Amino acid sequence: FIGQEFSLMSFSDGNTLRHMPVVQDHKRAYEGDSGPNTGGMGTYSDSNHCLPFLTDMDISNAQAINQATVDALKEEFKEGYKGILYGGFIATRNGVNLIEYNARFGDPEAMNVLSILQTNFLDICEHITNGTIDQLNVDFASKATVCKYLVPNGYPENPIKGEEIDLSKVKEKNHLFYGSVNVDRERFICAGSRTVALVGIG
């Protein structure tokens, strides 16, 4: 397929889904997507919870695919899937197609959407467990987000390990997330993979 990839994650209580804003991940290292694939160098979401290349119908179709998948799982296994359903999709000239599923949050997509989640996360978990998420409004702020990973030199093929991480110049640490990091006394040390993610919200 030729098109634009995007992610749609949904909370599932086994019957009902509550969808999160769609997010686009950029997996290629280096400027201009010129490098090898990585686990994800960064992600963004838009304030209208859409993406510039998607239509409302594209999002509705992706949501319907997530719902159909949960319905099929329940029919096949006689038990509803409770948790996070993370669909990787591609929008093509012929519509939206599914690429893959994960039974977890996306990384780094989770940092985008959870940073603007307005509903209490523990309430969501309780309603997932009880199978009552249909009784809960799951709301996200109407804000755009950008997540950017900082990685060691040489990542992903031959990353430098063991260097100390200096975040003294980072002023806003409320949306800073540690990844592949070792702790030596009070020092944070690069462990060789994606090290620190910074999320901007606006």
C-alpha positions in Angstrom: 0.0 0.0 0.0 1.0 3.6 -0.6 -0.3 6.1 1.9 0.1 7.8 5.2 0.4 5.7 8.4 -1.4 6.6 11.6 -2.3 5.1 15.0 -5.6 4.8 16.7 -5.7 3.4 20.2 -8.9 2.5 22.0 -9.9 1.6 25.6 -11.9 -1.6 25.5 -14.1 -3.1 28.3 -14.8 -6.2 26.1 -17.9 -4.7 24.5 -17.6 -0.9 24.2 -14.7 1.2 23.0 -13.7 4.7 23.9 -11.3 6.0 21.3 -8.3 8.1 21.8 -7.2 10.9 19.4 -5.3 9.6 16.2 -1.6 10.1 16.2 1.1 9.8 13.5 4.5 8.2 14.4 7.7 9.0 12.5 10.0 5.9 12.6 12.9 6.9 10.4 16.0 8.2 12.0 17.8 11.4 10.8 16.5 14.5 9.1 14.0 14.1 6.3 13.2 10.4 7.2 16.5 9.5 5.6 17.7 6.9 8.1 16.8 3.4 9.1 13.6 2.4 10.9 13.5 2.8 14.7 11.0 2.2 17.4 9.7 5.7 16.7 11.6 9.0 16.8 8.5 11.1 17.5 4.8 11.6 17.1 2.2 14.3 16.8 -1.5 14.8 17.2 -3.7 17.7 16.2 -5.9 19.9 18.3 -9.1 18.7 16.5 -8.0 15.1 17.2 -7.7 14.5 13.5 -4.6 14.6 11.2 -4.1 16.8 8.2 -4.3 13.9 5.7 -7.3 12.2 7.2 -11.0 12.8 6.8 -13.7 12.3 9.4 -14.7 9.2 7.4 -11.2 7.8 7.6 -11.3 8.1 11.4 -14.7 6.6 11.5 -13.6 3.7 9.4 -10.6 3.0 11.6 -12.8 3.2 14.7 -15.2 0.7 13.1 -12.3 -1.7 12.4 -11.2 -1.5 16.1 -14.8 -2.2 17.1 -15.2 -5.1 14.6 -12.0 -6.6 16.0 -13.2 -6.5 19.6 -16.5 -8.0 18.5 -14.7 -10.8 16.6 -12.5 -11.5 19.6 -15.5 -11.9 21.8 -17.3 -14.2 19.4 -14.2 -16.3 18.8 -13.1 -16.7 22.5 -16.4 -16.2 24.3 -14.8 -13.5 26.4 -14.4 -9.8 25.8 -10.9 -8.2 25.4 -10.3 -5.7 28.2 -7.4 -3.3 27.9 -5.8 -1.1 25.2 -6.3 -1.9 21.6 -3.6 -0.2 19.5 -4.3 -0.3 15.8 -1.7 0.7 13.2 -3.4 1.9 10.0 -2.6 3.3 6.6 -4.8 5.8 4.7 -4.6 5.2 1.0 -6.4 6.6 -2.0 -8.7 3.5 -1.7 -9.5 4.1 2.0 -8.1 3.0 5.4 -6.4 -0.4 5.8 -5.2 -2.1 8.9 -1.5 -2.9 9.2 -1.1 -4.4 12.7 -2.5 -4.6 16.2 -0.9 -4.5 19.6 -2.5 -5.2 23.0 -0.8 -2.3 24.7 -0.3 1.5 24.4 1.9 2.7 21.5 5.3 4.2 22.2 5.6 7.1 21.8 1.9 7.6 20.9 0.7 7.1 24.5 2.7 10.1 25.6 0.8 12.3 23.2 -2.7 11.2 24.2 -2.3 10.6 27.9 -0.7 14.1 28.3 -4.1 15.6 27.2 -6.4 13.0 28.8 -8.9 14.9 31.1 -10.8 11.9 32.5 -9.2 10.3 35.5 -7.2 7.3 34.3 -8.0 5.2 37.3 -11.7 5.7 36.6 -11.1 4.5 33.1 -9.3 1.4 34.4 -12.1 0.7 36.9 -14.8 0.9 34.2 -12.7 -1.3 31.9 -12.4 -3.9 34.6 -16.2 -3.7 35.4 -17.2 -3.8 31.8 -19.0 -0.4 32.2 -17.0 2.0 30.1 -20.2 2.8 28.2 -21.2 4.7 31.3 -18.1 6.9 31.2 -17.2 9.9 29.0 -13.5 9.7 28.2 -12.4 13.3 27.3 -9.2 14.7 25.8 -8.3 18.4 25.7 -8.6 20.1 22.4 -4.8 20.6 22.1 -2.1 19.6 19.7 0.8 17.6 20.9 4.3 16.8 19.6 6.6 14.2 21.2 10.3 14.0 20.3 12.7 11.4 21.4 16.3 12.2 22.3 18.6 9.3 21.3 22.3 8.5 21.7 24.7 9.1 18.8 24.7 6.2 16.4 21.2 5.1 17.2 19.7 2.7 16.1 22.4 0.7 14.5 25.5 1.4 16.7 24.4 3.6 19.6 26.9 5.0 22.1 26.2 3.7 25.6 27.3 4.8 29.1 27.2 8.6 28.6 25.7 10.8 31.2 22.4 12.5 30.3 22.4 16.2 31.0 18.9 17.8 31.1 19.9 20.9 33.0 18.9 23.1 30.1 15.4 21.6 29.8 13.1 24.2 31.5 9.8 22.3 31.4 10.1 18.9 32.9 6.4 18.1 33.5 6.2 16.4 30.2 9.6 14.7 30.1 9.6 10.9 30.0 12.7 8.6 30.6 13.1 5.6 28.3 16.3 3.6 27.9 18.1 4.9 31.0 20.3 3.4 33.7 20.7 5.1 37.1 24.1 5.3 38.7 23.8 7.0 42.1 22.1 10.2 41.1 23.3 10.2 37.5 21.2 9.1 34.5 23.1 7.1 32.0 22.3 6.3 28.3 21.5 2.6 28.0 21.7 2.5 24.2 18.1 3.0 22.9 15.6 5.9 22.9 16.6 7.8 25.9 14.3 10.7 26.8 11.0 11.9 25.3 9.8 15.5 25.5 6.2 16.3 24.8 5.0 19.8 23.8 1.4 20.8 24.2 -0.3 23.8 22.6 
